[in-house]
Amino acid sequence: MSTLHFTSEHELFRKSLRKMLEKEAYPFYEEWEEKREIPRSIWTKLGENGFLLPWVKEEYGGLGLDFSYSMILIEELERVGQGLAGGVCLHSEIVSPYIVELGTDEQKERWLPKCISGEIITAIAMTEPGAGSDLANIKTTARREGDHYILNGEKTFITNAIDSDLAVVVCKTDPSAEPAHRGISLIVVETGTPGYKKGKKLDKIGIHSGDTGELIFEDAKVPVSNLLGEENKGFYYLMGHLQQERLVVAIQCQIEAEVMFDITRAYVKERKAFGKPISQFQNTQFKLVEIATELELGRTYLNSVTNRHIEGEDIVKEVSMAKWWISEMAKRTAAECLQLHGGYGYMEEYEIARRYRDIPVASIYAGTTEIMKTIIAKQLEL
């Protein structure tokens, strides 16, 4: 396995980011959870300090760094909470690469500087009420009329939906195409576009501060110049970017599991039962040893996969393995750690309660565990 190496520059980047988050995020995160929103001010503060899209070229305002720095960004944001990490990482590491890799010079000059500063928040609109994993079955259409596309349809479960300033919308520009995926395109729709409106903000079991909502298109009139890449090539663009998206989720899940382990280890050393800390009971020790072992296995594999991704390898199978296994491992960790907290683990004042309800969806979004296994099976020529 190839190894991921962090330099002193990486550690300085992490230290600076952590210092900023300790001042601007950690003290307020529970308040954000209660209010069910992340303030826009944290986006601009991240931007001011160079923590949004750090991989983008300097000519657009980025730092020109590689994905190893993005990994640090993902990890430190996730330590604060999924509500913050989910939206920021989607913007910085999942949506913006479409603009960088597919955008014209004019599109990049128009959008990237503000994406980097935090003035623009992005979203990607794939999922619909009737189409999730079956992406080719989307119903949102974009009909060309002169210099504009006319979009009609509805999207749901969209991260950053309500606060987004632009959304990369997955739509059918050729609804009659056979097979159906050959008629999909990516079109950027900006907030304020006639016929485009935000739907309701969705009420979720967890990730309360995270912005998840609906987007509605009713004869939305979008300039043809907002097309990303070539018409009807959208499905192939999406498939090409899913490797990084799923790697981002795997990194997030690994951190969630590590944090839950750390807070549980600290708790069992302090909590006493039958006259001694519960960390001294064999069952507690064995449970934590099992978790620690899985964390080591997950971290070693994740670092290897991340390094290969940085080197530009096509590792769809390996990333799919990381995504499904680490997300499921994090769910197991959450259940065991909550159990070790006893009744207190079910109280909102304890951090484990929030982490426990935030983690289950990680094995659903960005490709379900079942879809990951299907991809791997094909790669194994089964």
C-alpha positions in Angstrom: 0.0 0.0 0.0 1.2 3.5 -0.8 1.5 5.8 2.2 0.2 9.3 2.8 2.8 11.7 4.2 2.1 15.0 6.0 4.8 17.6 6.1 5.4 20.6 8.4 3.4 22.7 6.0 0.4 20.3 6.4 0.6 20.6 10.1 0.8 24.4 10.0 -2.3 24.3 7.8 -4.1 22.1 10.3 -3.0 24.1 13.3 -4.2 27.4 11.7 -7.6 25.9 10.7 -8.1 24.3 14.1 -7.3 27.6 15.9 -9.8 29.4 13.7 -12.5 26.8 14.4 -11.8 26.9 18.1 -12.6 30.6 18.0 -15.4 30.8 15.4 -17.1 27.4 15.4 -16.8 25.1 18.5 -18.3 27.7 20.9 -21.4 28.2 18.8 -22.0 24.8 17.3 -24.7 23.7 19.8 -26.5 27.0 19.2 -26.4 26.4 15.4 -27.9 22.9 16.0 -30.7 24.4 18.1 -31.4 27.1 15.5 -31.0 24.5 12.7 -28.7 26.7 10.6 -25.1 27.5 9.9 -24.6 31.3 9.7 -23.2 32.6 6.4 -20.6 34.5 8.5 -18.6 31.2 9.1 -18.4 30.7 5.3 -16.8 34.1 4.7 -14.5 33.6 7.7 -13.3 30.3 6.2 -12.9 32.0 2.9 -10.9 34.9 4.3 -8.5 32.5 5.8 -8.0 30.4 2.7 -10.0 27.3 3.8 -12.4 27.1 0.9 -11.3 25.4 -2.3 -7.6 25.5 -1.3 -6.8 23.3 -4.3 -7.9 25.9 -6.9 -5.2 27.8 -8.8 -3.9 31.0 -7.4 -5.1 33.0 -10.5 -8.7 32.5 -9.2 -7.8 33.2 -5.6 -7.0 29.7 -4.4 -3.8 28.3 -2.9 -3.0 25.7 -5.5 -2.7 22.9 -3.0 -3.4 19.2 -3.5 -6.1 17.0 -2.0 -4.0 16.2 1.1 -4.8 19.7 2.3 -8.5 19.1 1.5 -8.3 16.0 3.6 -7.2 18.1 6.6 -10.0 20.5 5.9 -12.6 17.7 5.9 -11.2 16.2 9.1 -11.1 19.3 11.1 -14.5 20.5 10.0 -16.0 17.1 10.8 -14.5 17.2 14.3 -16.7 20.3 14.9 -19.8 18.5 13.5 -21.4 17.1 10.4 -23.8 20.1 10.1 -20.8 22.3 9.3 -18.6 19.8 7.5 -21.3 18.5 5.2 -22.2 21.8 3.6 -18.7 23.2 3.4 -17.1 20.0 2.1 -19.8 19.6 -0.5 -19.2 23.1 -1.7 -15.4 23.0 -1.6 -14.6 19.4 -2.6 -17.6 18.1 -4.5 -19.5 20.8 -6.4 -16.7 23.3 -7.2 -14.5 20.7 -9.1 -17.3 20.5 -11.7 -16.8 24.2 -12.4 -13.0 24.0 -12.4 -12.9 21.0 -14.7 -15.8 21.7 -17.0 -16.3 25.4 -16.9 -15.3 27.9 -19.6 -12.8 30.6 -18.8 -15.7 33.0 -18.4 -17.6 30.7 -16.0 -14.6 30.2 -13.9 -13.8 33.9 -13.7 -17.4 34.6 -12.8 -18.0 32.0 -10.1 -14.7 30.7 -8.6 -13.4 33.8 -6.8 -16.6 34.1 -4.9 -16.8 30.4 -4.2 -13.3 30.7 -2.7 -14.2 33.8 -0.6 -17.4 32.3 0.7 -19.6 34.9 -1.0 -21.1 32.1 -3.2 -22.4 28.9 -1.7 -22.9 26.0 -4.1 -25.1 22.9 -4.3 -25.5 20.0 -6.7 -29.1 19.0 -7.5 -29.2 15.3 -8.5 -31.9 13.5 -6.3 -35.6 13.9 -7.1 -38.7 12.6 -5.2 -38.8 9.7 -7.6 -35.1 9.2 -8.5 -32.2 8.6 -6.1 -29.8 5.8 -6.9 -31.4 5.4 -10.3 -29.9 8.7 -11.7 -30.9 8.0 -15.3 -34.5 8.1 -14.3 -34.6 11.8 -13.3 -37.6 13.8 -14.6 -36.2 17.3 -14.5 -36.0 18.6 -18.1 -34.2 21.5 -19.8 -35.8 22.5 -23.1 -33.8 24.9 -25.3 -35.4 28.0 -26.6 -33.0 30.3 -28.4 -30.3 31.5 -26.0 -32.0 29.9 -22.9 -32.9 26.6 -21.4 -36.4 26.3 -19.8 -36.1 24.0 -16.8 -39.0 22.1 -15.2 -38.8 19.7 -12.3 -38.2 19.3 -8.6 -35.1 18.2 -6.6 -35.0 17.0 -3.0 -32.5 16.1 -0.2 -30.2 18.8 -1.6 -27.4 19.8 0.7 -27.0 23.6 0.9 -30.3 24.0 -1.0 -31.8 27.0 0.9 -28.6 29.0 1.3 -27.1 28.2 -2.1 -26.4 31.0 -4.5 -25.9 28.6 -7.4 -26.8 25.0 -8.0 -25.4 22.5 -10.6 -28.6 21.0 -11.8 -28.7 17.5 -13.3 -31.4 17.5 -15.9 -32.6 15.9 -19.2 -31.8 17.9 -22.3 -32.8 14.9 -24.4 -35.7 13.1 -22.7 -36.0 10.7 -25.6 -32.4 9.5 -25.5 -31.8 5.7 -25.4 -30.4 4.7 -23.1 -31.7 7.4 -20.9 -28.4 8.4 -19.3 -27.2 9.7 -22.7 -29.6 12.6 -22.5 -28.4 14.1 -19.2 -26.7 17.5 -18.9 -25.4 19.8 -16.1 -26.7 23.3 -16.0 -25.8 26.0 -13.4 -28.8 27.8 -12.1 -28.3 30.9 -10.0 -30.5 32.1 -7.2 -32.8 34.8 -8.5 -33.4 33.1 -11.8 -37.0 33.6 -13.0 -39.0 30.4 -12.4 -36.5 29.0 -9.9 -37.4 28.9 -6.2 -36.4 27.2 -3.0 -38.8 24.7 -1.5 -39.0 23.8 2.1 -36.1 23.1 4.4 -36.3 19.5 5.4 -36.7 18.3 9.0 -34.2 15.6 9.5 -33.5 13.1 12.3 -30.0 14.4 12.6 -27.5 16.9 11.2 -29.9 19.6 12.5 -27.8 22.6 11.6 -27.2 21.2 8.1 -29.1 22.9 5.2 -31.0 20.2 3.4 -34.0 21.2 1.2 -35.9 21.2 -2.0 -35.4 23.1 -5.3 -38.2 23.8 -7.7 -38.1 24.7 -11.3 -41.2 26.0 -13.0 -40.3 27.3 -16.5 -37.0 28.5 -15.0 -35.2 30.5 -17.7 -31.5 29.9 -17.7 -28.9 31.2 -20.2 -27.4 28.6 -22.5 -24.0 30.0 -21.4 -24.6 28.3 -18.0 -24.3 24.8 -19.5 -21.3 23.0 -17.9 -19.3 21.0 -20.4 -21.1 19.5 -23.4 -24.8 18.9 -23.7 -25.9 15.3 -23.0 -22.6 14.4 -21.4 -23.7 15.1 -17.8 -24.0 11.4 -16.7 -20.4 10.7 -17.7 -19.2 13.9 -15.9 -21.0 12.7 -12.7 -19.5 9.3 -12.9 -16.1 10.8 -13.2 -16.5 12.9 -10.1 -18.1 10.3 -7.8 -14.7 8.9 -6.8 -13.8 12.0 -4.9 -17.3 12.6 -3.5 -17.3 9.1 -2.0 -13.8 9.5 -0.6 -14.9 12.7 1.1 -17.7 10.8 2.8 -15.3 8.0 3.9 -13.0 10.6 5.5 -15.9 12.2 7.3 -17.1 8.8 8.6 -13.6 7.9 9.8 -13.3 11.1 11.8 -16.8 10.6 13.3 -15.8 7.2 14.5 -12.5 8.4 15.9 -14.2 11.3 17.8 -16.9 9.0 19.2 -14.2 6.6 20.4 -12.2 9.4 22.1 -15.2 10.9 23.9 -16.3 7.4 25.0 -12.9 6.4 26.3 -12.8 9.6 28.3 -16.3 9.0 29.7 -15.7 5.4 30.8 -12.6 6.4 32.7 -14.6 8.9 34.7 -17.9 7.1 35.1 -18.0 4.8 38.2 -20.1 1.8 38.9 -19.8 -0.8 41.7 -17.0 1.3 43.2 -14.7 1.6 40.2 -14.4 3.3 36.8 -16.3 1.3 34.2 -13.2 1.3 32.1 -11.8 -1.3 34.4 -14.6 -3.8 33.5 -13.5 -6.4 31.0 -16.6 -5.9 28.8 -15.8 -2.2 28.5 -12.2 -2.9 27.6 -13.0 -5.5 25.0 -15.6 -3.3 23.3 -13.2 -0.4 23.1 -10.4 -2.6 21.9 -12.6 -3.9 19.1 -13.5 -0.3 18.1 -9.9 0.8 18.3 -8.9 -2.1 16.0 -11.5 -1.2 13.4 -10.4 2.4 13.6 -6.8 1.4 12.9 -7.8 -0.7 9.9 -10.1 2.0 8.5 -7.4 4.8 8.9 -4.6 2.7 7.3 -6.8 1.8 4.3 -8.2 5.3 4.0 -4.8 6.9 4.0 -3.6 4.5 1.3 -6.7 5.2 -0.9 -6.4 8.9 -0.4 -2.8 8.9 -1.5 -3.6 6.9 -4.6 -6.4 9.4 -5.4 -3.9 12.3 -5.0 -1.6 10.5 -7.5 -4.4 10.4 -10.0 -5.2 6.7 -10.0 -8.5 5.3 -11.1 -9.6 3.6 -7.8 -13.4 3.4 -8.1 -13.4 -0.1 -6.5 -11.2 0.8 -3.6 -13.0 4.1 -2.9 -16.4 2.2 -3.0 -14.9 -0.3 -0.5 -13.8 2.6 1.8 -17.1 4.4 1.5 -19.3 1.4 2.4 -17.1 -0.2 5.0 -16.1 2.9 6.9 -19.6 4.3 7.0 -21.0 1.0 8.3 -18.1 0.8 10.8 -18.9 4.4 12.1 -22.6 3.3 12.6 -21.4 0.3 14.7 -19.1 2.6 16.6 -21.9 5.0 17.4 -24.1 2.2 18.7 -21.4 0.7 20.9 -20.3 4.1 22.3 -23.8 5.1 23.1 -24.3 1.8 25.0 -21.2 2.5 27.0 -22.6 5.9 28.0 -25.6 4.2 29.5 -28.7 6.4 30.0 -26.6 9.5 29.8 -25.8 8.7 26.2 -29.5 9.3 25.3 -29.4 12.8 26.7 -28.9 15.7 24.3 -26.4 17.4 26.6 -23.9 14.6 25.8 -22.1 14.8 22.5 -22.4 11.1 21.8 -26.2 11.6 21.3 -25.7 14.1 18.5 -23.0 12.0 16.8 -25.2 8.9 17.1 -28.1 10.5 15.2 -26.0 12.2 12.7 -24.1 9.2 11.4 -26.7 6.8 9.9 -27.3 8.8 6.7 -23.7 8.4 5.7 -24.4 4.9 4.4 -27.2 6.3 2.3 -26.0 9.5 0.6 -23.3 9.7 -2.1 -24.2 6.1 -3.0 -25.8 3.6 -0.6 -23.9 0.7 0.9 -25.9 -1.5 -1.5 -24.9 0.5 -4.6 -21.2 0.5 -3.4 -21.3 -3.3 -3.2 -22.9 -3.5 -6.7 -20.1 -1.4 -8.1 -17.5 -3.5 -6.4 -19.1 -6.7 -7.7 -18.9 -5.4 -11.3 -15.2 -4.4 -10.7 -14.6 -8.0 -9.5 -16.2 -9.3 -12.7 -18.8 -11.3 -10.8 
